[in-house]
Amino acid sequence: MSKLKIAVQKSGRLNEESMRILKNIGISIDNGKDQLKASARNFPLEVFYLRNGDIPQYLRDGVVDIAIIGENVLIEKGQDLPIVERLGFSKCKVSIAVPKSSKSKSLQDL
């Protein structure tokens, strides 16, 4: 039987929630974080721990079958990849910094 290969962020905001999803559906992962991949003990699944920006190429090349990835990365590097489901966690926010001496005080000023 072949294994389902899923890519998750090696570290960062998406890693913890991604691993929680797998745990909540009953999948036990042997290890992780310090390895490139880990196998599930109770399901034919391998988890690949990758840099966020590398995940789209792993999907394109067929190295992994599916991934949990930020939509911002798909916009930047994976526009050709379909979104199967929005999981609703780890929302992004944009922060803009200007020097204290700047006359810009609001978004409209920019």
N, CA, C and O atoms as a GROMACS GRO file, in nm:
protein
  440
    1MET      N    1   0.085  -0.118   0.000
    1MET     CA    2   0.000   0.000   0.000
    1MET      C    3   0.089   0.124   0.000
    1MET      O    4   0.184   0.132   0.078
    2SER      N    5   0.059   0.218  -0.087
    2SER     CA    6   0.139   0.340  -0.091
    2SER      C    7   0.095   0.435   0.021
    2SER      O    8  -0.016   0.425   0.072
    3LYS      N    9   0.183   0.524   0.056
    3LYS     CA   10   0.157   0.620   0.163
    3LYS      C   11   0.117   0.755   0.106
    3LYS      O   12   0.169   0.798   0.003
    4LEU      N   13   0.025   0.820   0.173
    4LEU     CA   14  -0.010   0.957   0.142
    4LEU      C   15   0.102   1.044   0.194
    4LEU      O   16   0.146   1.028   0.308
    5LYS      N   17   0.149   1.137   0.113
    5LYS     CA   18   0.260   1.226   0.152
    5LYS      C   19   0.206   1.366   0.166
    5LYS      O   20   0.153   1.423   0.070
    6ILE      N   21   0.220   1.423   0.286
    6ILE     CA   22   0.171   1.557   0.314
    6ILE      C   23   0.287   1.645   0.358
    6ILE      O   24   0.371   1.605   0.438
    7ALA      N   25   0.290   1.766   0.304
    7ALA     CA   26   0.393   1.864   0.343
    7ALA      C   27   0.333   1.962   0.442
    7ALA      O   28   0.222   2.010   0.425
    8VAL      N   29   0.410   1.990   0.546
    8VAL     CA   30   0.374   2.093   0.642
    8VAL      C   31   0.496   2.182   0.665
    8VAL      O   32   0.609   2.143   0.638
    9GLN      N   33   0.469   2.299   0.714
    9GLN     CA   34   0.576   2.394   0.744
    9GLN      C   35   0.666   2.336   0.854
    9GLN      O   36   0.617   2.288   0.956
   10LYS      N   37   0.797   2.341   0.831
   10LYS     CA   38   0.892   2.287   0.928
   10LYS      C   39   0.886   2.361   1.060
   10LYS      O   40   0.888   2.300   1.167
   11SER      N   41   0.877   2.491   1.053
   11SER     CA   42   0.863   2.573   1.174
   11SER      C   43   0.784   2.696   1.134
   11SER      O   44   0.773   2.729   1.016
   12GLY      N   45   0.730   2.760   1.231
   12GLY     CA   46   0.651   2.878   1.201
   12GLY      C   47   0.508   2.864   1.247
   12GLY      O   48   0.471   2.767   1.314
   13ARG      N   49   0.429   2.961   1.209
   13ARG     CA   50   0.292   2.971   1.260
   13ARG      C   51   0.203   2.856   1.218
   13ARG      O   52   0.112   2.818   1.292
   14LEU      N   53   0.225   2.799   1.102
   14LEU     CA   54   0.138   2.693   1.054
   14LEU      C   55   0.171   2.555   1.109
   14LEU      O   56   0.086   2.466   1.109
   15ASN      N   57   0.293   2.535   1.156
   15ASN     CA   58   0.336   2.402   1.199
   15ASN      C   59   0.250   2.347   1.312
   15ASN      O   60   0.199   2.235   1.302
   16GLU      N   61   0.235   2.422   1.417
   16GLU     CA   62   0.164   2.372   1.535
   16GLU      C   63   0.019   2.335   1.503
   16GLU      O   64  -0.028   2.228   1.542
   17GLU      N   65  -0.052   2.422   1.433
   17GLU     CA   66  -0.191   2.393   1.399
   17GLU      C   67  -0.202   2.277   1.300
   17GLU      O   68  -0.295   2.198   1.308
   18SER      N   69  -0.108   2.268   1.207
   18SER     CA   70  -0.109   2.157   1.111
   18SER      C   71  -0.095   2.024   1.184
   18SER      O   72  -0.167   1.928   1.156
   19MET      N   73  -0.002   2.018   1.276
   19MET     CA   74   0.020   1.894   1.351
   19MET      C   75  -0.098   1.865   1.442
   19MET      O   76  -0.131   1.748   1.465
   20ARG      N   77  -0.162   1.968   1.494
   20ARG     CA   78  -0.281   1.949   1.578
   20ARG      C   79  -0.395   1.888   1.496
   20ARG      O   80  -0.467   1.800   1.545
   21ILE      N   81  -0.411   1.933   1.373
   21ILE     CA   82  -0.515   1.875   1.287
   21ILE      C   83  -0.492   1.725   1.269
   21ILE      O   84  -0.585   1.646   1.282
   22LEU      N   85  -0.369   1.687   1.239
   22LEU     CA   86  -0.338   1.545   1.221
   22LEU      C   87  -0.364   1.466   1.349
   22LEU      O   88  -0.421   1.357   1.345
   23LYS      N   89  -0.324   1.522   1.461
   23LYS     CA   90  -0.345   1.455   1.590
   23LYS      C   91  -0.495   1.442   1.620
   23LYS      O   92  -0.540   1.337   1.666
   24ASN      N   93  -0.571   1.548   1.593
   24ASN     CA   94  -0.714   1.548   1.624
   24ASN      C   95  -0.793   1.447   1.540
   24ASN      O   96  -0.900   1.402   1.582
   25ILE      N   97  -0.741   1.411   1.424
   25ILE     CA   98  -0.811   1.310   1.345
   25ILE      C   99  -0.755   1.170   1.372
   25ILE      O  100  -0.791   1.074   1.305
   26GLY      N  101  -0.668   1.161   1.473
   26GLY     CA  102  -0.621   1.031   1.520
   26GLY      C  103  -0.493   0.980   1.459
   26GLY      O  104  -0.460   0.863   1.476
   27ILE      N  105  -0.420   1.064   1.389
   27ILE     CA  106  -0.294   1.021   1.328
   27ILE      C  107  -0.179   1.046   1.425
   27ILE      O  108  -0.160   1.158   1.472
   28SER      N  109  -0.102   0.941   1.453
   28SER     CA  110   0.013   0.949   1.543
   28SER      C  111   0.141   0.956   1.461
   28SER      O  112   0.172   0.863   1.386
   29ILE      N  113   0.214   1.065   1.476
   29ILE     CA  114   0.338   1.085   1.401
   29ILE      C  115   0.456   1.044   1.490
   29ILE      O  116   0.463   1.082   1.607
   30ASP      N  117   0.548   0.966   1.432
   30ASP     CA  118   0.662   0.915   1.509
   30ASP      C  119   0.756   1.023   1.560
   30ASP      O  120   0.801   1.016   1.675
   31ASN      N  121   0.788   1.119   1.478
   31ASN     CA  122   0.887   1.219   1.518
   31ASN      C  123   0.859   1.346   1.442
   31ASN      O  124   0.743   1.377   1.414
   32GLY      N  125   0.962   1.419   1.408
   32GLY     CA  126   0.942   1.539   1.330
   32GLY      C  127   1.047   1.643   1.356
   32GLY      O  128   1.156   1.613   1.406
   33LYS      N  129   1.014   1.764   1.322
   33LYS     CA  130   1.093   1.886   1.338
   33LYS      C  131   1.240   1.874   1.300
   33LYS      O  132   1.286   1.950   1.215
   34ASP      N  133   1.316   1.780   1.358
   34ASP     CA  134   1.458   1.770   1.326
   34ASP      C  135   1.482   1.681   1.204
   34ASP      O  136   1.596   1.662   1.162
   35GLN      N  137   1.376   1.626   1.147
   35GLN     CA  138   1.388   1.539   1.032
   35GLN      C  139   1.316   1.601   0.913
   35GLN      O  140   1.229   1.686   0.930
   36LEU      N  141   1.352   1.559   0.794
   36LEU     CA  142   1.281   1.602   0.674
   36LEU      C  143   1.144   1.538   0.666
   36LEU      O  144   1.048   1.600   0.621
   37LYS      N  145   1.135   1.410   0.710
   37LYS     CA  146   1.005   1.344   0.705
   37LYS      C  147   0.990   1.248   0.822
   37LYS      O  148   1.088   1.203   0.882
   38ALA      N  149   0.864   1.220   0.852
   38ALA     CA  150   0.831   1.126   0.960
   38ALA      C  151   0.709   1.046   0.916
   38ALA      O  152   0.623   1.095   0.843
   39SER      N  153   0.704   0.922   0.960
   39SER     CA  154   0.592   0.835   0.926
   39SER      C  155   0.490   0.831   1.038
   39SER      O  156   0.524   0.844   1.156
   40ALA      N  157   0.366   0.812   1.000
   40ALA     CA  158   0.261   0.791   1.098
   40ALA      C  159   0.266   0.645   1.143
   40ALA      O  160   0.297   0.556   1.063
   41ARG      N  161   0.235   0.620   1.269
   41ARG     CA  162   0.236   0.484   1.321
   41ARG      C  163   0.109   0.408   1.285
   41ARG      O  164   0.111   0.286   1.270
   42ASN      N  165  -0.002   0.480   1.270
   42ASN     CA  166  -0.131   0.413   1.259
   42ASN      C  167  -0.207   0.446   1.131
   42ASN      O  168  -0.328   0.424   1.122
   43PHE      N  169  -0.136   0.498   1.032
   43PHE     CA  170  -0.201   0.536   0.906
   43PHE      C  171  -0.094   0.540   0.799
   43PHE      O  172   0.018   0.580   0.828
   44PRO      N  173  -0.124   0.503   0.675
   44PRO     CA  174  -0.023   0.507   0.569
   44PRO      C  175   0.004   0.651   0.524
   44PRO      O  176  -0.046   0.696   0.421
   45LEU      N  177   0.082   0.723   0.604
   45LEU     CA  178   0.107   0.866   0.583
   45LEU      C  179   0.250   0.899   0.617
   45LEU      O  180   0.305   0.851   0.716
   46GLU      N  181   0.311   0.983   0.534
   46GLU     CA  182   0.442   1.042   0.565
   46GLU      C  183   0.424   1.193   0.569
   46GLU      O  184   0.359   1.252   0.482
   47VAL      N  185   0.481   1.255   0.671
   47VAL     CA  186   0.477   1.400   0.684
   47VAL      C  187   0.613   1.454   0.646
   47VAL      O  188   0.715   1.412   0.702
   48PHE      N  189   0.616   1.547   0.552
   48PHE     CA  190   0.740   1.613   0.511
   48PHE      C  191   0.743   1.751   0.577
   48PHE      O  192   0.651   1.830   0.560
   49TYR      N  193   0.849   1.779   0.651
   49TYR     CA  194   0.867   1.907   0.718
   49TYR      C  195   0.956   1.994   0.630
   49TYR      O  196   1.076   1.969   0.617
   50LEU      N  197   0.896   2.097   0.569
   50LEU     CA  198   0.966   2.175   0.467
   50LEU      C  199   0.960   2.324   0.496
   50LEU      O  200   0.875   2.372   0.572
   51ARG      N  201   1.052   2.396   0.433
   51ARG     CA  202   1.044   2.543   0.436
   51ARG      C  203   0.918   2.583   0.359
   51ARG      O  204   0.888   2.528   0.254
   52ASN      N  205   0.848   2.678   0.413
   52ASN     CA  206   0.721   2.722   0.356
   52ASN      C  207   0.732   2.751   0.206
   52ASN      O  208   0.648   2.707   0.127
   53GLY      N  209   0.835   2.824   0.167
   53GLY     CA  210   0.852   2.862   0.027
   53GLY      C  211   0.886   2.748  -0.066
   53GLY      O  212   0.872   2.761  -0.187
   54ASP      N  213   0.931   2.634  -0.011
   54ASP     CA  214   0.966   2.518  -0.093
   54ASP      C  215   0.847   2.427  -0.122
   54ASP      O  216   0.852   2.346  -0.215
   55ILE      N  217   0.742   2.439  -0.043
   55ILE     CA  218   0.629   2.346  -0.053
   55ILE      C  219   0.564   2.346  -0.191
   55ILE      O  220   0.535   2.238  -0.243
   56PRO      N  221   0.539   2.462  -0.255
   56PRO     CA  222   0.476   2.457  -0.388
   56PRO      C  223   0.554   2.373  -0.490
   56PRO      O  224   0.494   2.301  -0.570
   57GLN      N  225   0.686   2.381  -0.488
   57GLN     CA  226   0.764   2.304  -0.584
   57GLN      C  227   0.758   2.154  -0.554
   57GLN      O  228   0.755   2.073  -0.646
   58TYR      N  229   0.754   2.117  -0.426
   58TYR     CA  230   0.739   1.976  -0.389
   58TYR      C  231   0.606   1.922  -0.441
   58TYR      O  232   0.598   1.808  -0.485
   59LEU      N  233   0.501   2.004  -0.434
   59LEU     CA  234   0.371   1.965  -0.488
   59LEU      C  235   0.377   1.948  -0.640
   59LEU      O  236   0.330   1.847  -0.694
   60ARG      N  237   0.435   2.046  -0.709
   60ARG     CA  238   0.446   2.040  -0.855
   60ARG      C  239   0.524   1.918  -0.902
   60ARG      O  240   0.488   1.853  -1.001
   61ASP      N  241   0.633   1.888  -0.830
   61ASP     CA  242   0.721   1.777  -0.869
   61ASP      C  243   0.664   1.641  -0.830
   61ASP      O  244   0.720   1.538  -0.867
   62GLY      N  245   0.552   1.640  -0.756
   62GLY     CA  246   0.491   1.514  -0.716
   62GLY      C  247   0.560   1.445  -0.600
   62GLY      O  248   0.533   1.328  -0.572
   63VAL      N  249   0.648   1.516  -0.531
   63VAL     CA  250   0.716   1.458  -0.415
   63VAL      C  251   0.616   1.439  -0.302
   63VAL      O  252   0.622   1.340  -0.229
   64VAL      N  253   0.523   1.534  -0.286
   64VAL     CA  254   0.415   1.523  -0.188
   64VAL      C  255   0.282   1.528  -0.262
   64VAL      O  256   0.272   1.582  -0.373
   65ASP      N  257   0.180   1.471  -0.200
   65ASP     CA  258   0.047   1.465  -0.261
   65ASP      C  259  -0.040   1.585  -0.223
   65ASP      O  260  -0.124   1.629  -0.301
   66ILE      N  261  -0.018   1.637  -0.104
   66ILE     CA  262  -0.102   1.743  -0.051
   66ILE      C  263  -0.018   1.822   0.050
   66ILE      O  264   0.086   1.774   0.097
   67ALA      N  265  -0.063   1.943   0.083
   67ALA     CA  266   0.014   2.026   0.177
   67ALA      C  267  -0.080   2.116   0.255
   67ALA      O  268  -0.190   2.150   0.211
   68ILE      N  269  -0.033   2.153   0.372
   68ILE     CA  270  -0.097   2.261   0.448
   68ILE      C  271  -0.001   2.379   0.435
   68ILE      O  272   0.112   2.375   0.484
   69ILE      N  273  -0.048   2.483   0.369
   69ILE     CA  274   0.040   2.594   0.333
   69ILE      C  275  -0.038   2.724   0.342
   69ILE      O  276  -0.160   2.726   0.325
   70GLY      N  277   0.033   2.832   0.370
   70GLY     CA  278  -0.031   2.962   0.375
   70GLY      C  279  -0.075   3.009   0.237
   70GLY      O  280  -0.004   2.990   0.138
   71GLU      N  281  -0.192   3.069   0.232
   71GLU     CA  282  -0.242   3.118   0.104
   71GLU      C  283  -0.150   3.224   0.044
   71GLU      O  284  -0.143   3.239  -0.078
   72ASN      N  285  -0.081   3.298   0.130
   72ASN     CA  286   0.012   3.398   0.081
   72ASN      C  287   0.125   3.335  -0.001
   72ASN      O  288   0.171   3.394  -0.099
   73VAL      N  289   0.169   3.216   0.038
   73VAL     CA  290   0.273   3.146  -0.038
   73VAL      C  291   0.218   3.099  -0.171
   73VAL      O  292   0.288   3.102  -0.272
   74LEU      N  293   0.092   3.056  -0.173
   74LEU     CA  294   0.031   3.016  -0.299
   74LEU      C  295   0.021   3.135  -0.395
   74LEU      O  296   0.042   3.120  -0.515
   75ILE      N  297  -0.011   3.251  -0.342
   75ILE     CA  298  -0.019   3.371  -0.425
   75ILE      C  299   0.118   3.405  -0.482
   75ILE      O  300   0.129   3.442  -0.599
   76GLU      N  301   0.222   3.392  -0.400
   76GLU     CA  302   0.357   3.428  -0.442
   76GLU      C  303   0.422   3.322  -0.531
   76GLU      O  304   0.490   3.355  -0.628
   77LYS      N  305   0.403   3.193  -0.497
   77LYS     CA  306   0.481   3.088  -0.564
   77LYS      C  307   0.400   2.972  -0.621
   77LYS      O  308   0.456   2.885  -0.687
   78GLY      N  309   0.270   2.970  -0.595
   78GLY     CA  310   0.196   2.853  -0.636
   78GLY      C  311   0.061   2.882  -0.696
   78GLY      O  312  -0.037   2.812  -0.668
   79GLN      N  313   0.053   2.985  -0.778
   79GLN     CA  314  -0.075   3.024  -0.836
   79GLN      C  315  -0.139   2.914  -0.920
   79GLN      O  316  -0.260   2.914  -0.941
   80ASP      N  317  -0.058   2.821  -0.967
   80ASP     CA  318  -0.110   2.713  -1.049
   80ASP      C  319  -0.163   2.595  -0.966
   80ASP      O  320  -0.216   2.499  -1.022
   81LEU      N  321  -0.149   2.603  -0.834
   81LEU     CA  322  -0.192   2.493  -0.747
   81LEU      C  323  -0.331   2.518  -0.692
   81LEU      O  324  -0.361   2.630  -0.649
   82PRO      N  325  -0.416   2.418  -0.692
   82PRO     CA  326  -0.554   2.438  -0.644
   82PRO      C  327  -0.562   2.439  -0.492
   82PRO      O  328  -0.486   2.370  -0.424
   83ILE      N  329  -0.655   2.517  -0.440
   83ILE     CA  330  -0.686   2.517  -0.297
   83ILE      C  331  -0.801   2.418  -0.278
   83ILE      O  332  -0.908   2.434  -0.336
   84VAL      N  333  -0.778   2.317  -0.198
   84VAL     CA  334  -0.879   2.215  -0.173
   84VAL      C  335  -0.972   2.260  -0.060
   84VAL      O  336  -1.094   2.244  -0.069
   85GLU      N  337  -0.914   2.317   0.045
   85GLU     CA  338  -0.992   2.359   0.161
   85GLU      C  339  -0.918   2.468   0.236
   85GLU      O  340  -0.797   2.458   0.257
   86ARG      N  341  -0.988   2.572   0.274
   86ARG     CA  342  -0.932   2.674   0.361
   86ARG      C  343  -0.957   2.630   0.504
   86ARG      O  344  -1.072   2.606   0.543
   87LEU      N  345  -0.851   2.618   0.582
   87LEU     CA  346  -0.863   2.562   0.716
   87LEU      C  347  -0.901   2.665   0.822
   87LEU      O  348  -0.943   2.628   0.931
   88GLY      N  349  -0.885   2.793   0.791
   88GLY     CA  350  -0.934   2.897   0.880
   88GLY      C  351  -0.846   2.929   1.000
   88GLY      O  352  -0.894   2.986   1.098
   89PHE      N  353  -0.719   2.893   0.993
   89PHE     CA  354  -0.630   2.933   1.102
   89PHE      C  355  -0.509   3.007   1.047
   89PHE      O  356  -0.481   3.002   0.927
   90SER      N  357  -0.439   3.074   1.136
   90SER     CA  358  -0.317   3.147   1.104
   90SER      C  359  -0.340   3.257   1.001
   90SER      O  360  -0.280   3.256   0.893
   91LYS      N  361  -0.424   3.349   1.035
   91LYS     CA  362  -0.450   3.463   0.947
   91LYS      C  363  -0.325   3.552   0.940
   91LYS      O  364  -0.252   3.566   1.039
   92CYS      N  365  -0.302   3.610   0.825
   92CYS     CA  366  -0.189   3.701   0.806
   92CYS      C  367  -0.231   3.844   0.835
   92CYS      O  368  -0.349   3.879   0.826
   93LYS      N  369  -0.134   3.924   0.870
   93LYS     CA  370  -0.161   4.066   0.882
   93LYS      C  371  -0.041   4.140   0.825
   93LYS      O  372   0.072   4.091   0.830
   94VAL      N  373  -0.066   4.256   0.772
   94VAL     CA  374   0.039   4.338   0.714
   94VAL      C  375   0.064   4.455   0.807
   94VAL      O  376  -0.029   4.524   0.849
   95SER      N  377   0.190   4.478   0.840
   95SER     CA  378   0.228   4.592   0.922
   95SER      C  379   0.318   4.682   0.841
   95SER      O  380   0.408   4.636   0.770
   96ILE      N  381   0.295   4.810   0.852
   96ILE     CA  382   0.375   4.908   0.780
   96ILE      C  383   0.442   4.998   0.882
   96ILE      O  384   0.376   5.051   0.972
   97ALA      N  385   0.572   5.014   0.869
   97ALA     CA  386   0.646   5.100   0.962
   97ALA      C  387   0.702   5.219   0.885
   97ALA      O  388   0.750   5.206   0.772
   98VAL      N  389   0.696   5.333   0.946
   98VAL     CA  390   0.755   5.455   0.889
   98VAL      C  391   0.838   5.521   0.998
   98VAL      O  392   0.811   5.501   1.116
   99PRO      N  393   0.939   5.599   0.960
   99PRO     CA  394   1.019   5.669   1.062
   99PRO      C  395   0.930   5.763   1.145
   99PRO      O  396   0.830   5.814   1.095
  100LYS      N  397   0.968   5.784   1.270
  100LYS     CA  398   0.891   5.873   1.357
  100LYS      C  399   0.879   6.012   1.297
  100LYS      O  400   0.779   6.082   1.318
  101SER      N  401   0.979   6.052   1.222
  101SER     CA  402   0.978   6.186   1.163
  101SER      C  403   0.889   6.196   1.038
  101SER      O  404   0.871   6.305   0.984
  102SER      N  405   0.835   6.085   0.992
  102SER     CA  406   0.753   6.084   0.872
  102SER      C  407   0.623   6.162   0.893
  102SER      O  408   0.567   6.165   1.003
  103LYS      N  409   0.578   6.225   0.786
  103LYS     CA  410   0.452   6.298   0.791
  103LYS      C  411   0.334   6.204   0.768
  103LYS      O  412   0.219   6.244   0.784
  104SER      N  413   0.363   6.080   0.731
  104SER     CA  414   0.256   5.980   0.711
  104SER      C  415   0.203   5.935   0.847
  104SER      O  416   0.276   5.882   0.930
  105LYS      N  417   0.074   5.959   0.866
  105LYS     CA  418   0.011   5.923   0.994
  105LYS      C  419  -0.104   5.825   0.975
  105LYS      O  420  -0.156   5.771   1.073
  106SER      N  421  -0.145   5.803   0.852
  106SER     CA  422  -0.258   5.712   0.826
  106SER      C  423  -0.232   5.636   0.696
  106SER      O  424  -0.140   5.668   0.620
  107LEU      N  425  -0.315   5.536   0.673
  107LEU     CA  426  -0.304   5.459   0.551
  107LEU      C  427  -0.323   5.546   0.427
  107LEU      O  428  -0.256   5.525   0.326
  108GLN      N  429  -0.413   5.642   0.435
  108GLN     CA  430  -0.439   5.732   0.323
  108GLN      C  431  -0.314   5.815   0.288
  108GLN      O  432  -0.293   5.850   0.172
  109ASP      N  433  -0.231   5.846   0.387
  109ASP     CA  434  -0.108   5.923   0.363
  109ASP      C  435  -0.008   5.846   0.278
  109ASP      O  436   0.076   5.905   0.211
  110LEU      N  437  -0.017   5.715   0.283
  110LEU     CA  438   0.078   5.632   0.207
  110LEU      C  439   0.033   5.619   0.064
  110LEU      O  440   0.099   5.553  -0.016
   0.00000   0.00000   0.00000
